[in-house]
């Protein structure tokens, strides 16, 4: 992916802003231990939303392999309302 982006931009870092504290902590803290534990928590339970987090992890690993630094940034929910609205509108328009 980075090679395609490099034809237009010189990108070295991607910051993903999201209003979900769970996703931010999952992908920046917990994921490393979960993978060692076969996607189970320290209490032995299967990770919530494992299927989605595994897909996200694979995508991020691909970006890291391409030399990108991927960071997660927790955005306050009230600051993310406009982005949510625009994303939903874009999905409706492209469908």
N, C-alpha and C positions, 0 to 999 in steps of 0.2 A: 504494500500500500504506500509506503514512504516514497518509493521510486516514482509512482504516479504523481504524488504530491510535490516532489522535488522538481518536476518539470514546470510547475507554476510558482511554488513557494519553497523557501528553505525552512522546513519545519523540523524542530528538534524536540519539542515538548507539546503535549496535548493535555489541557486541563478540562476535565469533565465536571461541569457544575450541575448539581442535582439537589433536590430538596429532601432526599431520603437519607437520614442518618444511617439507617441499616445498610444501604448499598455502599455508602462511603466507607463505613467501618468494615463491611464485609470484604470489599475489594482492596482496601489499603492495610488492613490488619489481620482479619480472620482467615482469609482465603488460603494463606500459606499453611496454617495448621490444619484447616479442613481437608486440604488435598492430602496431607500426610496421614490423616485419619479416615481416608476414603469417604470424604464429604459427610462426616459426622461431627457433631459438637463434642466438647469435652465431657458432656453428660451422656454421650452415646446416642443421641437422637440424630436423625437425618436432618441436614441443614434445610431450613425453610427456603423455598424457591430455588432449590438446588439446580433444577434444569435450566433456569434462566441465568443463574450465576455462573454455571459451567460454560454456557455459550459466551457470556461476557468475558470470562476468564480466557477462553481460547482466542477471542478477538484481541484482547489486550496483549496476550503473549505474542501474537503475530506482530503487533505494532512494536513491541519491545525488541523482538528479533530483528525488525527492520531498523532498529536504532533510535526509536522514539521513546522519550520518557513520558509515561502516562500517569497523571495525578488526578485525584478526585477532590472536589471542593464542595463543601456543604453550603448550599444557598438557602437562606431563610425562606420558608414557604411563601410568605407574603411578597417576597421579591421575585418569586418564580411564577406568579399567576399569569402575567402577560405572556411569558414563554409557553406555558401550558396551553393557553388560549390560541396562540399563533400555531403551535404544533398541531392541535386538533383541527384547526381550520385548514391547514396544509394537507392533512390526511383526508379530509372530506373533499377537498378540491381535486386531489390526485386520484381519487377512487373512481 
